[in-house]
Amino acid sequence: MAKENSAFMKPLNVSPELAAVVGNGPMPRSEVVKKLWVYIKANNLQDSKDKRLINADEKLKKVFGGQAQVHMMKMAGHLSKHLS
């Protein structure tokens, strides 16, 4: 069994904006991403033509810096601003 990377699993504080989407922290980054995807799929926020694009609702706009649509590969950069 592989050794867990303790830095990767380190619980991080979640900003109030992000907590509105994924719940209150602290939690590891991997758990934040998992919960974010649960929220995106539950609210049908993936673009119908290009599933790589996320159409932000009002809660996600606060996390995504006001952007209405974000590419899934850019989400990590937005999340970093809300984790400490």
N, C-alpha and C positions, 0 to 999 in steps of 0.2 A: 504494500500500500504506500502510495506517495506521501511524502511529508507535506503537511499543509503550510502554505506561505502565510506566516502570521501577519505580515504587513497587509496582505490582500484581504485577510479576514478580520482586520482591526475594525471594531465598531466606530463609526463616525457620527458626529452630530448632524442632524438634518435641519435645514432652514425651515421656518414656518411655511413658506411658499411650497416647498417640496413635501413637507409633512401633510399638507392638505391633500396630496395625491397618494403618497405611499404610507402614511401613518407616521407616528412619532418615533424618533430614534432614541438612542443611537443604534445603528445597524451597519453591517458591512456593506460595502459598495455593491457586491454581488446581489445581496438581498434587495437593495434599493432598485437595481436594474430589473430584477425579477418582478418586483411589485409594480414598477412603472409599466412593464409590458402587460401585466394583468389588467391594470387600469386602462391602457390603450385599447386592448382587445375587448374588454367589457363595455367600453363606451364607443366602440366601432370608429376609432379615430385614425385607422390606417386609410390612406388614399385608395379609392376603389380602382383606379387605373394603375397606380404605381405603389405597391405595398411597402416600398422602402421609405415613402414619405408619410410623416405623421402630421395630421391636421389637428392643431392645438385647440382645445376648448379654453374657456376663461382661466381655469386652474393651471393648465399647462403653459399658457402664454406667459404667466408670471415666472415659470421655471425656465422657459425658452427665451427670455429677454424680450418679450413682446411680439415675437415672430409668430405668424399664423400657421406656418408650415415649416417643418424641420426634417432634414434627411436623417434616417436612423443612425448613420455613421457619425453624425455631428452631435448626437444626444449626450455622449460622454463629456464633451467640453462644457455643455450647459449644466450638466449635473455637478461637475467639479466646483462650480461657483456656489453650489448650495450644500456642499459637504465640508465639514471641518473636523 
